[in-house]
């Protein structure tokens, strides 16, 4: 009999973080500058503890290494996905991530980082950075060398409920006043291209200009997301993205519905409302995992969830 795996999140204080993980989600955060909640993670830099059942007190990475049967046919040497909730009180650095091949060769065999963002909340007229305006690598190098950041960076307006796929090599940044749920590869590799020359403990944070230039794709091409919605009597399901690393969907429940867990594992994050899954009360901020061969599960209540699994 397989059990739902409820996880204890790991929190990260950041120069740009805030307190919405406490005020909006009810988490017990470590500081008023808490930027990230690693909600479903088996990464060495933030390994979630299991807080129920037969594996209570063990880490998710321990479960992956010792009980792979819980993850069915999932591929890879490490648990493949990482789910975060990010609260940006201030602008994040302008950054870029490598792909698998570059990370393997240059970051001690680490995975690259493909990620996607679901906008949980944002202030009016909020923006994000996705993409750049350089036509080729030489123009990119010239604009960076001259500090022509406003001309280089593409900024776009956002609203609650927007979704973006961020491919490796994409210049990007979350900007102030934004809360997102991020689904990504299990990687912590980020190259900072520009950090507004701000200070952290009296000194500027490290930049990675050369590596950034090597991995940035020129010219920029926007990734295409799915956003197809199917509506039923008691729920609706929107497919946000299906790519080589993950499939991400948004599930809205208004009533009671039985589903079948047919994937190698299923990540689930409650992003609003409350309800019940198979007798367990769940609410906004709860994140958990349904293992392989879990079978049927019953959701009841009024809530929105983001679900993801390895494609």
C-alpha positions in Angstrom: 0.0 0.0 0.0 1.7 3.2 -1.2 1.4 6.4 1.0 1.1 10.0 0.1 4.5 11.6 0.9 4.1 15.0 2.6 7.3 17.1 2.7 8.8 19.7 5.1 9.9 22.7 2.9 13.4 24.2 3.0 13.7 28.0 3.2 16.3 30.3 1.7 17.0 33.9 2.9 17.9 36.1 0.0 18.9 39.8 -0.5 15.7 40.2 -2.6 13.4 38.1 -0.5 10.4 39.2 1.6 7.8 37.8 4.1 4.9 36.7 1.8 5.8 33.0 2.4 4.6 33.8 6.0 1.8 36.2 5.4 0.3 34.5 2.3 1.1 30.9 2.9 1.5 30.6 6.7 5.0 29.2 6.6 7.3 29.7 9.6 10.0 31.5 7.8 13.6 32.1 9.0 13.7 35.9 8.2 11.9 38.8 6.7 14.1 38.4 3.7 13.0 34.8 2.8 13.1 34.5 -0.9 12.6 30.8 -1.6 10.7 27.8 -0.4 12.1 24.6 -1.7 8.8 22.8 -1.4 9.6 19.5 -3.2 13.4 19.0 -3.4 15.9 16.2 -3.1 18.9 18.6 -4.0 21.9 18.5 -1.7 21.5 22.3 -1.1 17.9 21.9 0.1 16.8 18.3 0.8 13.2 18.1 2.1 12.3 15.9 5.1 9.4 13.5 4.8 6.9 14.3 7.7 4.5 11.4 7.7 4.2 7.6 7.3 6.8 4.9 7.2 9.5 7.2 5.9 8.9 9.9 8.5 12.1 11.9 9.2 14.0 10.6 6.1 14.9 13.0 3.3 13.5 12.8 -0.2 17.0 12.0 -1.6 17.3 9.1 0.8 13.9 7.8 -0.4 15.1 8.1 -4.0 18.4 6.3 -3.3 16.9 3.5 -1.1 13.4 2.9 -2.4 13.4 3.6 -6.1 10.3 1.4 -6.4 8.4 4.4 -5.0 9.3 6.3 -8.2 8.5 3.6 -10.8 10.2 4.2 -14.1 11.6 7.6 -13.3 14.9 8.3 -15.1 18.1 9.8 -13.9 20.8 9.4 -11.2 18.9 12.0 -8.9 15.3 12.8 -8.3 14.6 14.7 -11.5 12.5 17.7 -10.5 12.5 20.6 -8.0 9.5 22.7 -7.0 9.9 26.2 -5.4 7.7 29.0 -4.3 9.6 32.3 -4.8 8.8 35.7 -3.1 10.5 38.6 -4.8 10.3 41.7 -2.7 13.0 43.2 -4.8 14.4 42.4 -8.3 16.4 39.2 -8.7 19.7 39.4 -10.6 19.5 39.1 -14.4 20.7 35.6 -15.0 20.9 32.6 -17.3 21.1 28.8 -16.9 23.2 26.3 -18.8 21.8 23.2 -20.5 22.7 19.6 -19.5 25.7 19.3 -21.7 27.4 22.6 -20.7 26.7 21.9 -17.0 28.1 18.3 -17.2 31.3 19.6 -18.7 31.7 22.8 -16.7 29.9 22.2 -13.4 31.2 18.8 -12.2 28.6 16.7 -13.9 25.6 18.7 -12.6 22.3 18.9 -14.5 21.4 21.9 -16.5 18.4 23.9 -15.6 15.2 24.1 -17.6 12.5 25.8 -15.6 9.0 27.3 -15.7 7.1 29.9 -13.8 3.4 30.1 -12.8 2.6 33.6 -11.5 0.8 33.1 -8.2 0.5 36.8 -7.4 2.0 40.1 -8.5 1.5 43.8 -7.9 -0.2 46.0 -10.5 1.9 46.7 -13.5 4.5 44.1 -12.5 7.1 43.0 -15.0 9.6 40.2 -15.6 12.7 39.9 -17.8 12.6 37.2 -20.5 15.0 37.4 -23.4 17.4 40.0 -24.9 17.7 42.1 -28.0 21.2 41.2 -29.3 21.2 39.8 -32.8 24.3 37.7 -32.3 27.1 36.9 -29.8 29.3 39.8 -30.9 26.5 42.3 -30.3 25.7 40.6 -27.0 29.4 41.0 -25.9 29.4 44.6 -27.0 26.3 45.6 -25.2 27.4 43.9 -22.0 30.9 45.5 -22.1 29.3 48.9 -22.5 26.7 48.3 -19.8 23.8 48.9 -22.2 21.4 46.9 -20.0 18.2 48.7 -20.8 18.8 48.3 -24.5 19.8 44.6 -24.1 17.1 43.3 -21.8 13.5 42.4 -22.8 11.0 43.3 -20.2 7.3 42.3 -20.3 4.2 43.0 -18.3 2.7 40.1 -16.2 -0.5 39.3 -14.4 -1.6 36.6 -11.9 -2.1 33.3 -13.7 0.5 33.9 -16.4 2.9 31.0 -17.2 6.3 31.1 -18.8 8.7 28.3 -19.9 12.4 29.3 -19.4 14.7 27.3 -21.6 18.5 27.0 -20.9 20.3 29.9 -22.5 17.4 32.4 -21.8 18.2 35.6 -20.2 15.6 36.1 -17.4 14.8 37.7 -14.0 11.9 37.8 -11.7 11.2 41.4 -10.7 9.9 42.9 -7.5 6.4 42.4 -6.2 6.0 38.9 -7.7 5.3 35.5 -6.2 5.7 32.5 -8.4 5.7 28.7 -8.3 8.7 27.4 -10.2 9.0 23.8 -11.5 12.5 23.0 -12.7 15.2 20.4 -13.2 16.9 19.3 -10.0 19.7 21.8 -10.4 21.1 24.8 -8.5 23.3 26.2 -11.3 22.7 29.9 -12.0 25.0 32.4 -13.8 24.5 36.0 -12.8 24.8 38.4 -15.7 23.9 41.7 -13.9 23.0 42.5 -10.3 22.3 46.2 -10.4 25.6 46.8 -8.6 23.9 46.3 -5.3 25.7 45.2 -2.1 25.2 42.1 0.0 27.0 42.3 3.4 29.0 45.3 2.0 30.2 43.8 -1.2 28.8 43.0 -4.7 27.7 39.4 -5.4 29.8 37.4 -7.8 29.0 37.7 -11.5 29.5 35.0 -14.2 29.9 37.1 -17.3 32.1 34.7 -19.4 29.9 31.7 -18.7 26.8 33.7 -19.3 28.0 34.8 -22.7 28.9 31.2 -23.6 25.4 29.8 -22.8 23.1 32.7 -23.9 21.2 31.8 -27.0 21.5 34.4 -29.8 19.1 35.6 -31.1 16.5 35.0 -28.4 13.4 32.9 -29.3 10.5 32.7 -26.9 9.5 29.2 -25.7 5.9 28.2 -26.5 3.7 26.9 -23.7 0.6 24.8 -24.1 -2.2 26.4 -22.0 -5.0 24.0 -23.1 -7.9 23.7 -20.7 -10.4 20.9 -20.3 -13.5 21.6 -18.2 -15.5 18.9 -16.4 -18.4 19.1 -13.9 -16.3 19.1 -10.7 -12.9 20.3 -12.0 -10.9 21.8 -14.8 -7.4 20.8 -16.0 -5.0 23.1 -17.9 -1.9 21.7 -19.4 0.8 24.4 -19.0 3.8 22.8 -20.6 4.9 19.4 -21.8 8.7 19.2 -22.5 11.4 16.7 -22.4 12.0 17.2 -18.6 8.5 17.7 -17.1 4.8 18.1 -17.7 3.1 20.8 -15.6 -0.7 21.2 -15.2 -3.0 23.4 -13.2 -5.9 21.6 -11.5 -9.0 23.5 -10.2 -11.2 21.4 -7.9 -14.8 22.6 -7.0 -16.4 19.6 -5.4 -15.2 16.0 -5.3 -13.4 14.0 -7.9 -11.5 10.7 -8.2 -8.4 10.5 -10.3 -5.8 7.8 -11.2 -2.1 8.3 -10.5 -0.5 6.7 -13.6 2.9 8.5 -13.6 6.2 7.4 -12.1 5.5 10.0 -9.4 3.3 13.1 -9.1 4.2 16.4 -7.5 1.3 18.3 -6.1 1.3 21.9 -4.7 -1.9 23.6 -3.3 -1.7 27.2 -4.5 -5.1 28.4 -3.2 -8.0 27.2 -1.1 -8.3 24.0 0.9 -9.7 20.5 0.8 -9.0 16.8 1.4 -7.0 14.2 -0.4 -7.8 10.6 0.7 -8.7 11.7 4.2 -5.8 14.1 4.6 -6.7 17.8 5.1 -4.7 20.0 2.7 -4.5 23.8 2.3 -2.6 26.5 0.4 1.1 26.0 0.7 1.0 22.2 1.2 3.2 20.2 -1.1 3.3 16.5 -1.4 4.1 13.6 -3.7 2.1 10.6 -4.9 4.4 7.7 -5.5 4.3 5.2 -8.4 1.4 2.8 -8.5 -0.5 4.8 -5.9 -3.7 4.1 -7.8 -6.9 6.1 -7.4 -7.1 9.2 -5.2 -10.0 11.4 -4.2 -9.8 15.2 -4.1 -12.6 17.2 -2.5 -12.9 20.9 -1.7 -12.4 24.2 -3.4 -8.8 24.6 -4.3 -6.2 25.2 -7.1 -3.2 22.9 -7.4 -0.1 22.8 -9.7 0.9 19.2 -10.5 4.0 18.0 -12.3 5.8 14.9 -13.2 8.7 13.7 -15.3 7.7 13.6 -19.0 
